[in-house]
Amino acid sequence: MARKFRVEIAFEQCKGCARCVGACPQGVLVMGHHLNRMSFPAVELSGNKCVGCGLCFYTCPEPGALTIFEEVEDAK
């Protein structure tokens, strides 16, 4: 079974620097067009091919703006 990951973006914490967009090897993140309450364009997801590498998380200068989760299937 292949491992699945997802990225959660804290829209209001994103400063729109796009470092995570450039760091993502899968192209999962893109610059959004909606402005958050600080008038920054926040990053958005552009797919579900996250491999959980963490490059976006470690590149982001804003603590808590990005979080990566591994999706775990319930045991049946």
Jmol script that loads the backbone (N, CA, C; Angstrom):
load data "model"
ATOM      1  N   MET A   1       0.836  -1.178   0.000  1.00  0.00           N
ATOM      2  CA  MET A   1       0.000   0.000   0.000  1.00  0.00           C
ATOM      3  C   MET A   1       0.886   1.249   0.000  1.00  0.00           C
ATOM      4  N   ALA A   2       0.593   2.164  -0.899  1.00  0.00           N
ATOM      5  CA  ALA A   2       1.353   3.411  -1.003  1.00  0.00           C
ATOM      6  C   ALA A   2       0.940   4.372   0.113  1.00  0.00           C
ATOM      7  N   ARG A   3       1.900   5.062   0.651  1.00  0.00           N
ATOM      8  CA  ARG A   3       1.607   6.054   1.689  1.00  0.00           C
ATOM      9  C   ARG A   3       1.049   7.309   1.038  1.00  0.00           C
ATOM     10  N   LYS A   4       0.059   7.930   1.696  1.00  0.00           N
ATOM     11  CA  LYS A   4      -0.557   9.148   1.180  1.00  0.00           C
ATOM     12  C   LYS A   4      -0.354  10.274   2.187  1.00  0.00           C
ATOM     13  N   PHE A   5      -0.116  11.460   1.655  1.00  0.00           N
ATOM     14  CA  PHE A   5       0.104  12.629   2.488  1.00  0.00           C
ATOM     15  C   PHE A   5      -0.785  13.758   2.005  1.00  0.00           C
ATOM     16  N   ARG A   6      -1.046  14.693   2.901  1.00  0.00           N
ATOM     17  CA  ARG A   6      -1.794  15.887   2.518  1.00  0.00           C
ATOM     18  C   ARG A   6      -1.180  17.090   3.206  1.00  0.00           C
ATOM     19  N   VAL A   7      -1.289  18.219   2.545  1.00  0.00           N
ATOM     20  CA  VAL A   7      -0.771  19.478   3.076  1.00  0.00           C
ATOM     21  C   VAL A   7      -1.957  20.320   3.511  1.00  0.00           C
ATOM     22  N   GLU A   8      -1.871  20.858   4.711  1.00  0.00           N
ATOM     23  CA  GLU A   8      -2.869  21.815   5.172  1.00  0.00           C
ATOM     24  C   GLU A   8      -2.206  23.187   5.220  1.00  0.00           C
ATOM     25  N   ILE A   9      -2.892  24.170   4.681  1.00  0.00           N
ATOM     26  CA  ILE A   9      -2.384  25.536   4.627  1.00  0.00           C
ATOM     27  C   ILE A   9      -3.210  26.405   5.558  1.00  0.00           C
ATOM     28  N   ALA A  10      -2.548  27.103   6.451  1.00  0.00           N
ATOM     29  CA  ALA A  10      -3.227  28.058   7.325  1.00  0.00           C
ATOM     30  C   ALA A  10      -3.310  29.366   6.543  1.00  0.00           C
ATOM     31  N   PHE A  11      -4.437  29.543   5.858  1.00  0.00           N
ATOM     32  CA  PHE A  11      -4.640  30.642   4.926  1.00  0.00           C
ATOM     33  C   PHE A  11      -4.283  32.000   5.530  1.00  0.00           C
ATOM     34  N   GLU A  12      -4.689  32.240   6.754  1.00  0.00           N
ATOM     35  CA  GLU A  12      -4.467  33.546   7.382  1.00  0.00           C
ATOM     36  C   GLU A  12      -3.027  33.763   7.825  1.00  0.00           C
ATOM     37  N   GLN A  13      -2.224  32.706   7.908  1.00  0.00           N
ATOM     38  CA  GLN A  13      -0.836  32.840   8.329  1.00  0.00           C
ATOM     39  C   GLN A  13       0.133  32.974   7.155  1.00  0.00           C
ATOM     40  N   CYS A  14      -0.313  32.629   5.970  1.00  0.00           N
ATOM     41  CA  CYS A  14       0.544  32.675   4.786  1.00  0.00           C
ATOM     42  C   CYS A  14       0.866  34.122   4.423  1.00  0.00           C
ATOM     43  N   LYS A  15       2.151  34.382   4.157  1.00  0.00           N
ATOM     44  CA  LYS A  15       2.596  35.724   3.787  1.00  0.00           C
ATOM     45  C   LYS A  15       2.813  35.874   2.277  1.00  0.00           C
ATOM     46  N   GLY A  16       2.520  34.824   1.510  1.00  0.00           N
ATOM     47  CA  GLY A  16       2.591  34.906   0.059  1.00  0.00           C
ATOM     48  C   GLY A  16       3.991  34.972  -0.519  1.00  0.00           C
ATOM     49  N   CYS A  17       4.993  34.484   0.202  1.00  0.00           N
ATOM     50  CA  CYS A  17       6.378  34.571  -0.286  1.00  0.00           C
ATOM     51  C   CYS A  17       6.666  33.572  -1.403  1.00  0.00           C
ATOM     52  N   ALA A  18       5.873  32.522  -1.507  1.00  0.00           N
ATOM     53  CA  ALA A  18       5.976  31.488  -2.556  1.00  0.00           C
ATOM     54  C   ALA A  18       7.217  30.609  -2.439  1.00  0.00           C
ATOM     55  N   ARG A  19       7.908  30.637  -1.323  1.00  0.00           N
ATOM     56  CA  ARG A  19       9.067  29.749  -1.156  1.00  0.00           C
ATOM     57  C   ARG A  19       8.652  28.287  -1.228  1.00  0.00           C
ATOM     58  N   CYS A  20       7.512  27.975  -0.636  1.00  0.00           N
ATOM     59  CA  CYS A  20       7.030  26.592  -0.644  1.00  0.00           C
ATOM     60  C   CYS A  20       6.666  26.142  -2.059  1.00  0.00           C
ATOM     61  N   VAL A  21       6.140  27.061  -2.849  1.00  0.00           N
ATOM     62  CA  VAL A  21       5.763  26.738  -4.231  1.00  0.00           C
ATOM     63  C   VAL A  21       7.003  26.306  -5.017  1.00  0.00           C
ATOM     64  N   GLY A  22       8.077  27.053  -4.879  1.00  0.00           N
ATOM     65  CA  GLY A  22       9.323  26.722  -5.572  1.00  0.00           C
ATOM     66  C   GLY A  22       9.995  25.474  -5.031  1.00  0.00           C
ATOM     67  N   ALA A  23       9.763  25.163  -3.758  1.00  0.00           N
ATOM     68  CA  ALA A  23      10.419  24.015  -3.133  1.00  0.00           C
ATOM     69  C   ALA A  23       9.727  22.695  -3.420  1.00  0.00           C
ATOM     70  N   CYS A  24       8.446  22.722  -3.743  1.00  0.00           N
ATOM     71  CA  CYS A  24       7.671  21.487  -3.908  1.00  0.00           C
ATOM     72  C   CYS A  24       8.061  20.749  -5.190  1.00  0.00           C
ATOM     73  N   PRO A  25       8.640  19.546  -5.065  1.00  0.00           N
ATOM     74  CA  PRO A  25       9.052  18.808  -6.263  1.00  0.00           C
ATOM     75  C   PRO A  25       7.887  18.239  -7.059  1.00  0.00           C
ATOM     76  N   GLN A  26       6.711  18.155  -6.447  1.00  0.00           N
ATOM     77  CA  GLN A  26       5.537  17.594  -7.121  1.00  0.00           C
ATOM     78  C   GLN A  26       4.621  18.662  -7.703  1.00  0.00           C
ATOM     79  N   GLY A  27       4.893  19.930  -7.447  1.00  0.00           N
ATOM     80  CA  GLY A  27       4.043  20.999  -7.963  1.00  0.00           C
ATOM     81  C   GLY A  27       2.662  21.026  -7.326  1.00  0.00           C
ATOM     82  N   VAL A  28       2.575  20.607  -6.072  1.00  0.00           N
ATOM     83  CA  VAL A  28       1.294  20.519  -5.377  1.00  0.00           C
ATOM     84  C   VAL A  28       0.795  21.895  -4.929  1.00  0.00           C
ATOM     85  N   LEU A  29       1.700  22.848  -4.759  1.00  0.00           N
ATOM     86  CA  LEU A  29       1.339  24.169  -4.257  1.00  0.00           C
ATOM     87  C   LEU A  29       1.455  25.223  -5.347  1.00  0.00           C
ATOM     88  N   VAL A  30       0.509  26.151  -5.371  1.00  0.00           N
ATOM     89  CA  VAL A  30       0.524  27.265  -6.323  1.00  0.00           C
ATOM     90  C   VAL A  30       0.131  28.537  -5.583  1.00  0.00           C
ATOM     91  N   MET A  31       0.495  29.677  -6.140  1.00  0.00           N
ATOM     92  CA  MET A  31       0.067  30.946  -5.554  1.00  0.00           C
ATOM     93  C   MET A  31      -1.413  31.136  -5.855  1.00  0.00           C
ATOM     94  N   GLY A  32      -2.161  31.470  -4.824  1.00  0.00           N
ATOM     95  CA  GLY A  32      -3.584  31.700  -4.967  1.00  0.00           C
ATOM     96  C   GLY A  32      -3.882  33.124  -5.399  1.00  0.00           C
ATOM     97  N   HIS A  33      -5.132  33.383  -5.689  1.00  0.00           N
ATOM     98  CA  HIS A  33      -5.557  34.705  -6.109  1.00  0.00           C
ATOM     99  C   HIS A  33      -6.379  35.415  -5.049  1.00  0.00           C
ATOM    100  N   HIS A  34      -6.719  34.702  -3.971  1.00  0.00           N
ATOM    101  CA  HIS A  34      -7.512  35.282  -2.896  1.00  0.00           C
ATOM    102  C   HIS A  34      -6.583  35.864  -1.846  1.00  0.00           C
ATOM    103  N   LEU A  35      -6.937  37.015  -1.333  1.00  0.00           N
ATOM    104  CA  LEU A  35      -6.128  37.669  -0.316  1.00  0.00           C
ATOM    105  C   LEU A  35      -6.640  37.309   1.075  1.00  0.00           C
ATOM    106  N   ASN A  36      -5.689  37.081   1.994  1.00  0.00           N
ATOM    107  CA  ASN A  36      -6.093  36.833   3.375  1.00  0.00           C
ATOM    108  C   ASN A  36      -6.309  38.173   4.081  1.00  0.00           C
ATOM    109  N   ARG A  37      -6.564  38.146   5.371  1.00  0.00           N
ATOM    110  CA  ARG A  37      -6.904  39.386   6.086  1.00  0.00           C
ATOM    111  C   ARG A  37      -5.750  40.380   6.154  1.00  0.00           C
ATOM    112  N   MET A  38      -4.523  39.919   5.874  1.00  0.00           N
ATOM    113  CA  MET A  38      -3.368  40.819   5.836  1.00  0.00           C
ATOM    114  C   MET A  38      -3.068  41.291   4.413  1.00  0.00           C
ATOM    115  N   SER A  39      -3.958  40.973   3.499  1.00  0.00           N
ATOM    116  CA  SER A  39      -3.861  41.336   2.082  1.00  0.00           C
ATOM    117  C   SER A  39      -2.717  40.654   1.348  1.00  0.00           C
ATOM    118  N   PHE A  40      -2.354  39.458   1.800  1.00  0.00           N
ATOM    119  CA  PHE A  40      -1.362  38.654   1.093  1.00  0.00           C
ATOM    120  C   PHE A  40      -2.084  37.588   0.282  1.00  0.00           C
ATOM    121  N   PRO A  41      -1.607  37.305  -0.928  1.00  0.00           N
ATOM    122  CA  PRO A  41      -2.177  36.179  -1.671  1.00  0.00           C
ATOM    123  C   PRO A  41      -1.633  34.886  -1.075  1.00  0.00           C
ATOM    124  N   ALA A  42      -2.493  34.054  -0.565  1.00  0.00           N
ATOM    125  CA  ALA A  42      -2.059  32.830   0.108  1.00  0.00           C
ATOM    126  C   ALA A  42      -1.881  31.686  -0.883  1.00  0.00           C
ATOM    127  N   VAL A  43      -1.021  30.772  -0.517  1.00  0.00           N
ATOM    128  CA  VAL A  43      -0.753  29.579  -1.314  1.00  0.00           C
ATOM    129  C   VAL A  43      -1.976  28.663  -1.270  1.00  0.00           C
ATOM    130  N   GLU A  44      -2.186  27.940  -2.359  1.00  0.00           N
ATOM    131  CA  GLU A  44      -3.295  26.991  -2.452  1.00  0.00           C
ATOM    132  C   GLU A  44      -2.785  25.653  -2.962  1.00  0.00           C
ATOM    133  N   LEU A  45      -3.573  24.617  -2.743  1.00  0.00           N
ATOM    134  CA  LEU A  45      -3.238  23.287  -3.251  1.00  0.00           C
ATOM    135  C   LEU A  45      -3.624  23.179  -4.713  1.00  0.00           C
ATOM    136  N   SER A  46      -2.818  22.449  -5.452  1.00  0.00           N
ATOM    137  CA  SER A  46      -3.079  22.268  -6.868  1.00  0.00           C
ATOM    138  C   SER A  46      -3.055  20.791  -7.238  1.00  0.00           C
ATOM    139  N   GLY A  47      -3.405  19.956  -6.317  1.00  0.00           N
ATOM    140  CA  GLY A  47      -3.400  18.528  -6.599  1.00  0.00           C
ATOM    141  C   GLY A  47      -3.257  17.735  -5.322  1.00  0.00           C
ATOM    142  N   ASN A  48      -3.179  16.430  -5.472  1.00  0.00           N
ATOM    143  CA  ASN A  48      -3.068  15.560  -4.306  1.00  0.00           C
ATOM    144  C   ASN A  48      -1.900  14.592  -4.441  1.00  0.00           C
ATOM    145  N   LYS A  49      -0.817  15.055  -5.032  1.00  0.00           N
ATOM    146  CA  LYS A  49       0.338  14.193  -5.252  1.00  0.00           C
ATOM    147  C   LYS A  49       1.457  14.432  -4.239  1.00  0.00           C
ATOM    148  N   CYS A  50       1.106  14.926  -3.065  1.00  0.00           N
ATOM    149  CA  CYS A  50       2.098  15.186  -2.027  1.00  0.00           C
ATOM    150  C   CYS A  50       2.798  13.886  -1.656  1.00  0.00           C
ATOM    151  N   VAL A  51       4.136  13.916  -1.606  1.00  0.00           N
ATOM    152  CA  VAL A  51       4.923  12.740  -1.236  1.00  0.00           C
ATOM    153  C   VAL A  51       5.440  12.822   0.193  1.00  0.00           C
ATOM    154  N   GLY A  52       5.095  13.893   0.908  1.00  0.00           N
ATOM    155  CA  GLY A  52       5.482  14.028   2.303  1.00  0.00           C
ATOM    156  C   GLY A  52       6.941  14.348   2.532  1.00  0.00           C
ATOM    157  N   CYS A  53       7.597  14.953   1.563  1.00  0.00           N
ATOM    158  CA  CYS A  53       9.029  15.235   1.688  1.00  0.00           C
ATOM    159  C   CYS A  53       9.332  16.321   2.721  1.00  0.00           C
ATOM    160  N   GLY A  54       8.395  17.230   2.961  1.00  0.00           N
ATOM    161  CA  GLY A  54       8.581  18.278   3.956  1.00  0.00           C
ATOM    162  C   GLY A  54       9.309  19.512   3.475  1.00  0.00           C
ATOM    163  N   LEU A  55       9.675  19.565   2.201  1.00  0.00           N
ATOM    164  CA  LEU A  55      10.415  20.728   1.704  1.00  0.00           C
ATOM    165  C   LEU A  55       9.613  22.020   1.850  1.00  0.00           C
ATOM    166  N   CYS A  56       8.325  21.964   1.612  1.00  0.00           N
ATOM    167  CA  CYS A  56       7.501  23.160   1.769  1.00  0.00           C
ATOM    168  C   CYS A  56       7.500  23.624   3.220  1.00  0.00           C
ATOM    169  N   PHE A  57       7.358  22.692   4.130  1.00  0.00           N
ATOM    170  CA  PHE A  57       7.325  23.001   5.564  1.00  0.00           C
ATOM    171  C   PHE A  57       8.630  23.640   6.024  1.00  0.00           C
ATOM    172  N   TYR A  58       9.758  23.064   5.639  1.00  0.00           N
ATOM    173  CA  TYR A  58      11.056  23.565   6.093  1.00  0.00           C
ATOM    174  C   TYR A  58      11.466  24.861   5.406  1.00  0.00           C
ATOM    175  N   THR A  59      10.922  25.127   4.228  1.00  0.00           N
ATOM    176  CA  THR A  59      11.239  26.346   3.493  1.00  0.00           C
ATOM    177  C   THR A  59      10.411  27.535   3.970  1.00  0.00           C
ATOM    178  N   CYS A  60       9.241  27.271   4.493  1.00  0.00           N
ATOM    179  CA  CYS A  60       8.315  28.330   4.901  1.00  0.00           C
ATOM    180  C   CYS A  60       8.852  29.090   6.124  1.00  0.00           C
ATOM    181  N   PRO A  61       8.958  30.424   6.026  1.00  0.00           N
ATOM    182  CA  PRO A  61       9.452  31.203   7.157  1.00  0.00           C
ATOM    183  C   PRO A  61       8.384  31.478   8.222  1.00  0.00           C
ATOM    184  N   GLU A  62       7.152  31.117   7.946  1.00  0.00           N
ATOM    185  CA  GLU A  62       6.054  31.400   8.870  1.00  0.00           C
ATOM    186  C   GLU A  62       5.667  30.128   9.633  1.00  0.00           C
ATOM    187  N   PRO A  63       6.017  30.039  10.914  1.00  0.00           N
ATOM    188  CA  PRO A  63       5.706  28.818  11.673  1.00  0.00           C
ATOM    189  C   PRO A  63       4.207  28.531  11.698  1.00  0.00           C
ATOM    190  N   GLY A  64       3.847  27.337  11.352  1.00  0.00           N
ATOM    191  CA  GLY A  64       2.452  26.931  11.398  1.00  0.00           C
ATOM    192  C   GLY A  64       1.634  27.218  10.154  1.00  0.00           C
ATOM    193  N   ALA A  65       2.228  27.849   9.153  1.00  0.00           N
ATOM    194  CA  ALA A  65       1.467  28.152   7.942  1.00  0.00           C
ATOM    195  C   ALA A  65       1.207  26.894   7.111  1.00  0.00           C
ATOM    196  N   LEU A  66       2.125  25.948   7.164  1.00  0.00           N
ATOM    197  CA  LEU A  66       1.982  24.688   6.428  1.00  0.00           C
ATOM    198  C   LEU A  66       2.167  23.516   7.386  1.00  0.00           C
ATOM    199  N   THR A  67       1.330  22.513   7.229  1.00  0.00           N
ATOM    200  CA  THR A  67       1.474  21.285   8.004  1.00  0.00           C
ATOM    201  C   THR A  67       1.251  20.117   7.063  1.00  0.00           C
ATOM    202  N   ILE A  68       2.067  19.090   7.204  1.00  0.00           N
ATOM    203  CA  ILE A  68       1.944  17.895   6.371  1.00  0.00           C
ATOM    204  C   ILE A  68       1.450  16.761   7.253  1.00  0.00           C
ATOM    205  N   PHE A  69       0.432  16.071   6.779  1.00  0.00           N
ATOM    206  CA  PHE A  69      -0.133  14.945   7.506  1.00  0.00           C
ATOM    207  C   PHE A  69      -0.053  13.695   6.648  1.00  0.00           C
ATOM    208  N   GLU A  70       0.225  12.571   7.293  1.00  0.00           N
ATOM    209  CA  GLU A  70       0.137  11.299   6.604  1.00  0.00           C
ATOM    210  C   GLU A  70      -1.272  10.774   6.818  1.00  0.00           C
ATOM    211  N   GLU A  71      -1.917  10.416   5.732  1.00  0.00           N
ATOM    212  CA  GLU A  71      -3.269   9.873   5.819  1.00  0.00           C
ATOM    213  C   GLU A  71      -3.181   8.394   6.159  1.00  0.00           C
ATOM    214  N   VAL A  72      -3.870   8.005   7.209  1.00  0.00           N
ATOM    215  CA  VAL A  72      -3.836   6.628   7.679  1.00  0.00           C
ATOM    216  C   VAL A  72      -5.218   6.024   7.493  1.00  0.00           C
ATOM    217  N   GLU A  73      -5.258   4.879   6.856  1.00  0.00           N
ATOM    218  CA  GLU A  73      -6.535   4.202   6.664  1.00  0.00           C
ATOM    219  C   GLU A  73      -6.928   3.486   7.950  1.00  0.00           C
ATOM    220  N   ASP A  74      -8.218   3.489   8.244  1.00  0.00           N
ATOM    221  CA  ASP A  74      -8.720   2.788   9.409  1.00  0.00           C
ATOM    222  C   ASP A  74      -8.607   1.283   9.200  1.00  0.00           C
ATOM    223  N   ALA A  75      -8.209   0.579  10.244  1.00  0.00           N
ATOM    224  CA  ALA A  75      -8.136  -0.881  10.167  1.00  0.00           C
ATOM    225  C   ALA A  75      -9.556  -1.436  10.119  1.00  0.00           C
ATOM    226  N   LYS A  76      -9.776  -2.372   9.227  1.00  0.00           N
ATOM    227  CA  LYS A  76     -11.119  -2.943   9.068  1.00  0.00           C
ATOM    228  C   LYS A  76     -11.206  -4.305   9.672  1.00  0.00           C
TER     229      LYS A  76
END
end "model"
wireframe off; spacefill off
backbone 0.3
color backbone group
